[in-house]
Amino acid sequence: MIFGKKLHDSVPDSSAVAHEIRLTRRWWVSFRLLTLAGIVALVLVSMDWPVAMGKHTALVNLKGEIASNGVNADDMISGLQAAFSDKNTVGVILRINSPGGSPVQAGQIYDEIRRLRKKYPQIPLYVVVDDLCASGGYYVASAADRIYVNQASLVGSIGVLMDGFGFTGVMNKVGVERRLLTAGANKGFLDPYSPVNPQQQAYAQGMLEEIHQQFINAVRAGRGSRLHETPDMFSGLVWTGARSVQLGLADGYGTVDSVARDVIHEDSVVDYTPEQGLSDRVAHQLGSTLAQFVSPRALTGWVLR
């Protein structure tokens, strides 16, 4: 009897075993769900997909020089499209802090903003200026429904320039002779090691005037009757935020928070700015290095912006 009792006690109760099995299964299910959630979160972060719950204000940042190997149109357009297409987006804020840059890249962003505003007429787009919104930066901003600045922001510089260097004087002093062979009379266009060619200089000036007029037309189309044009408005000057409001280059004062809260009336802000991954940064840096061999500055000593 004693032996039998000990044997009976050593056999686990079937209900207790079943309970342990259920607990183990629940733990594994919970662990797998948490693991899956972590993987999904990492994928979303790596792909720069914002995770938003409910209605919100969408934010896209344009910070730095606008260039194909920097703040470029492809990235900005991707962020803007994602912001507008989200069904929970109430309004979009484009925060700009840029000295300008490529008129081509700026023009592409401008055109896309105008397209998106027509495609999603119920979603407004407002620009908020930080320190600087100049040249190509203002080109982009002028496509917005409204522009908000700080009183001390710098706004404007509505103009175009080509800059470069001439080395003929230095070469003469050190006894260096330039030997340039070209097939095509203007292939050595504005060569920095040769004397200025008046015809080429006049041609370059004509291109600048043409692109400048495109810039002016874009600003007029975007700002409309709000502009209070002055003789020097399109001269390339910059103005303080306070003066830009007086001139109609901007509409008022505001920050991302105040515009989201008081204008869009949705203070929950979700950032849609595309972030460059490591591979993108390496590719852009490589592209920047290679571009030195084919850029206008490398070929002529001049660059347009």
N, C-alpha and C positions, 0 to 999 in steps of 0.2 A: 504493500500500500504506500509506503513511504517512497519507494522507487517510482511507482506510478504517479504519485503526486508531483514529484520533481519533474518527471517527464512531461506531464501536462502543463506545468508552469513554464517550461522552457519553450513551448510552442506559442508564437505570437498570435494575438487575437486578430481574426481576419478583418474586422472593422478598423482596427488601429492601423493595419497595413494599408488598407484602402485609403485611409485618411492621409497617411504619409505620402502615398503615391500621388494623391490629388494635390497636396501641397507642393510636391516637387514639380509636378506639371505646371502649376500656376506660376511658380518661381521662374521656370524656364520660359514660359510664354511672356511674362513680364519683362524678363531680361532681353528676350529677342525683340519685343516691341520697343524697348528703350534703345537698344542697339540700332534698330531700323530708323527710329526717329533721329538719332544722332547722325547717322549716315545721310539721311535726307537733308538735315540742317547743314551739314558740311557741303553737300552738293549745291544747295541753294546759295550758300555763301560764296563758294568757289565760282559759281556762274553769275554772281552779282544779281540774283533775283531777290528783290525786296519782299519780305514777308509782312503783309499788312492785314489787319483784321478790321473790317468796318470802314466807314467813310473816312477820308483823310485828304490832306493837302500834299501833293507830290512836289518834291524838290529835286532840281537838277543843278549842279554846280558847274560853272564855266570859269576856271581859274588858271591864269597863265597866258602865255603867248599862243595865239591861234595859228597852228601850223600842221602840215600833214604828218609830221613826226612828233607832235606835241599834243595840244588840245585840238583834236581834229574833228572834222565834220562827221565822219562815220560814227565815232563814239558818242558825240553829242546827239546826233539824230537817233541813235539806238536808245539812249536814255529818254529822250523826249517821246519817242513812239511808245515805249513801255509805260511812261507816266500817263499819257493820254488814253491808252487802250485799256488801262485798268478800270474795271467797272465801278470801283469804289473811289476813284479820284474825283474830288469836287472841284479843284482848281490846281493849276501848276504854277510854281515859282521857279524862275530861272535866275539864280544868283550869279552875278558877274563880277569878277575882279580881274580885269585883263587890260593890257596896254594895246591890244589889237594884234595884227599879224597879217596872214595871208588874206587878200581880198577874195580869192576863190573859195577858201574854206569858210570864211565868214558869210559869203553869198549863199553857199549851199545850206548853211544852218538857217539863215534868214528865210530862204525859200521854203524849207521844210516847216518852219514855224508857221508861216502863212498858210501852208497846205493843211497842217494839223488843226489850225484854228477854224478853217472852213469845214473840215471833216467832222470835228467835234465842237459845234457852235455853242453847246451848253457848258463847255469847260473853258474858263478864261485862263490866259497865260499872262502873268505879271513878272516883270524884271525887278529884282532888288539889287542895287549897286552897292558894293562895299567901298573899297578905297578908290578904285579906278575903273572907268568904263570909257575907253578911248578908242578912236580909229575903228578897226574891225570889231572891237567889242561893242561899240555903239551901233555899228552897222547891224549886228545881231539884235541888240536891244530894241532898235526902232521897229521891229516886227511885232513887238508885244502889244497887248491891250493897254497896259499902263506901265510906266517906269517910276520906281520909287528909289530915292537916294537919301543919303545923309547930307546935311548942310555942307560938310567939308569934303564930300566926294569930289573927284575930278572927272568931268564929263565932257565929251565932244571929240576934238581933234578930227573933224570931218575933212579929211584930205588924204592924199596918196603920195608916197615918196619912193624914189629909187636912190639908194646911197651906195657909195663905193669909194675907191681911192685911186689917185694917180701917182705913179712912181717915176715919171720921166725926169724930174729934177734931180732926184737922188741918183738915178742911173747915170745921168750926165756927170755928176760930181765924182762918182767912183769909176767912171770909164766903162760902163756896161752898155753894149749896143743891143737893141732889141731886133731880133730877126724873126719876123712873122710871115709865114706863107699861108695863103688861104685860097680856096676854090670857091669863089663867090665874093662879090665886092664887099658885102657886109657881114661876112662870117666872123670877122674879128670885131664884132659890134662892141663899141665902147671898151676896147681893150685897155686895161689899166696901165700897161707898159708902153703905150703909144700915145702920141698927142691926141687931144680931143678932135674928133671929126665933126665939124659943124652940122653936116647933114644927118649924121647918126644922132647927134644930140637933139636936133629938132624933131626927129622921128620919135625918140624916146619921150620927149616932152608931149608930143601928140598922144602917145599911149597913156601917159599919166592923166592928161586932161579927159580922155575918154573914160577911163576907169573912175576918175573923180566924179564925172557926171553920173555914172551908174550909181555911185555911192549917194550922191545928192538925190537922185530920183527915188532910191530906196527909202531914204529918210523922209522925204516928202510923202511918199505913198503910205509909210507906216504911221507918221505923226499927223498928217493931214492938216486940218485947220487949227490944230493946237499950236503949231509953230508960229512964233512971232519973229519972222526972218529979219535979220540985220545984215548990213553989208559984209560983216566979218564972220557971219555964222558958219559959212562953209570954207573958211580960210585956213583951217587947221588949228585954230586956237582951242584951248580947253577952258572950261569954266568950272567954278565951284558948284556943288549941288544946289546951293541956294540960288545962284544965278541961272542955272539950267532950268529950274522950275519957272523962273520969271520969263525965260526965253521960250518956254514950251518944249524944251528938249526932254523934260521930265515932268511928271504929274504931281508929285508930292513927296513927303518924307515917310520912310518906313524901313523896317527890318523884316527878315523872314518871319519872325514870330508875330510881329504886329500885323503884317499883311495877311498871314494865315488866320489870325484871330479876328481882326477887325474888318477885313475886306472880303476874304473868302468865307469867313465864319466857320472855319474848321481848323482848330489848333493842333490836331494830331498830324504830325508831319512825317512823311516817309521819303527817304532819300533814294532816288533812282539813278544817281550819277554812276555811270559805268566805271569800275575800277580796273586798272590794268593788272593782269597777272604777270608772273615772272617772265613767261615766254613772250608776252606782248612787250614788256619793257625792254627785253633783250633785242627783240625784233626792231623796235623803234630806234633803239640806240644804234644798232647795226645799220638801219636805214639812214639814220642821220649821218653816220660816218661815210657811207657810200654816196650819199647825196652830195657830199662836198666835191665829188669828182664830176658831177653832172649838173649842179645847180647854176643859176644865172651868175652868182658871185664867182664861182670857180671859172666859168667861161669868160666872163666879162669884168669881174670885179664889182658888179652891181647887183643889188637885190631889191625886189619890189615889195612894198608893204604899205 
